[in-house]
C-alpha cells in the first residue's frame, strides 16, 4: 500500500532535486549536468544585483502576505460555522457547494472573472453603470489586481481548506460541551474554551506548512491575470522564472531564482516550527 506513494515521491520529488545543481553552472542542454561548466554563485549575484529583484520580492511578498492574512483564517472560520449547524442536510449541502470550486481549473476561474468584471459587457460593470457610476477597469488596474487575485483564491479554495478542520472538530469529545452547558457556558464560551483549543494544534501545523510555500503565489492564476498594464504589481518569482527560463532559455539563471525562493520557504518553516515548540506546541517534527 505504501509503494505507490513512496515511488511517486522518489521519482517526482527527490530525484528532480538534483536539478538545482545547474543553478551553479552555465548549463548547456547538449553538454548535460556533468559537462556543463561550473560558475559558483555567479547567477545569484546577477539576480540580487538585478533591479527587478526588489520588484519581484515586493510583489511576491505582498501577495503572499495577503493570501496568508485573508485566506488562511477563512477555512477555519467556515469550519467553525459549519460545526455549529445542527441541520445535517443543510450542512452537507453547504459543504458540497463550497467544495465544488476547488475542482474548477484556474483557466475557467479566470475566465469567469473576465466575464463578470470586463468593461465590455461584464455583469459587475453593467450593474455599476446602471447606478450611474463610471465603469471600473478591474482587470487591467494595478489597484485592483491583488484584490482580484486574493478574492479568486478565497472563492476557489476556502471550501476545500475546511476539510481538515472539520475532521479535527469531529474528534472533539461531545461530553465536554455537555459539561460546559451544565456549568452555564453559552455557545461563544464553548467555542472559546473547548472548540478552539481542540483544533489549535491542527491550526499551528497547517500554518507552519503554509509558511513553507509562503512565496508560492500560484503561477497559473497570476500568469493568466497578468497583462502589460498590471505587470508592475503582478510580476512575481514564479512568472519571472517562466519568462526567463522557458521563454528565454536561461535555465541556470531561472533555477537560481527558484532555489532562492525555496531556501526562503525552508527558513520560514524552520523558524515557525522552532517558535511553535517554544510556545509548547508540537510542530511538524
Protein Blocks (a to p, Z undefined) as FASTA:
>chain_A
ZZmmmmmmmmmmmmmmmmmmmmmcccdfklommlpccehjmmmmmmmmpmklmmmmmmmm
mmmmmmmmmmmmmmmmmmmmmmmpmblklmmmmmmmmmmmmmpcfklmmmmmmmmmmmgh
paklmmmmmnopacddfklgfklmmmmmmmmmmmmmmmmmmmmmmmmmmmpcfklmmmmm
mnopafklmmmmmmmmmmmmmmmmmmmmmmmmmmmnojmlmmmmgcfklmmmmpcfklmm
mmmmmmnopaklmmmmmmmmmmmmmmmmmmmmmmmmmnopnbjZZ
